[in-house]
């Protein structure tokens, strides 16, 4: 699955989207941000991934779609 997003130091932008003074809502979370969002430990994130928590690789980074995390919370 090719994702039409780029990862930069302050978040993820859709390709071709320019940064402005406005706050752009985060689409992806980093591993640490997903931990904080779900309120779980580093080890628990790995366990959840093993149990089916969706994640994606962008280059060498593991990221989580915000909508996947919200869906996961609702389903579990």
N, C-alpha and C positions, 0 to 999 in steps of 0.2 A: 504494500500500500504506500503510494507516494503521497506525502503530506505537503499541502501547498502553504507551508509556513516556514519562517526562518526563526532561529533562536538567536537572541542577542543578549547582552549582559543585563538588560533591564526587563526582559520578558520576551514574549513571542508576538511577532507581527505577521499578518498575512503578507504574502509576497506582493510587492508593489505598493503596499500601504505605507504612507509616509507618517512619521511621528509628528505630532502637533503638541500644542500646549495642553490639550485635553487628555484626561486619563483614559487610556485604552484598557478595557477589561481583559484580564489574563485569560487565555484560552487553555494554556498548558500550565502545569505545576512541575517544578523540579522535584526530585526525590524528597528533599528536606521539606519543601512546601507541602507536598502530599502528606507527609508525616504529620505536620502541624495541622493541616486541614482536617485529617481524619482523627487526630488526637491519639496517635499510636506510636510505638517505638519503631526504630530502624528494623529490628528483627521481625516485627509484626508485619511491616510492609512487605518484606520478602516472603513471609508465610502467605499473606493475602495474594501476592502475585502468583505463587505456586498454586493457590486455590482458585485462580482465575481472574484476579483483579487486572483489568486491561491496562497495559502500558505500551509505550512506543519508544523506539530508539531514534534519536536525531543525532547523527554523527556518533560520538562516544557517550552521549548523555542519555539517561533514561528519563522520560517525561510522562506525565499523566494528563489526559484530557480532563478538564474540570467537569464536563458533562458525564464522563465515565465514573468519576468519583461520586458525584451526586446520585447517579443511578445506582451505584454499588451500595451507598448508604441506605437508599430507599428499599432495595431488595434484600438487604441483610440487616 
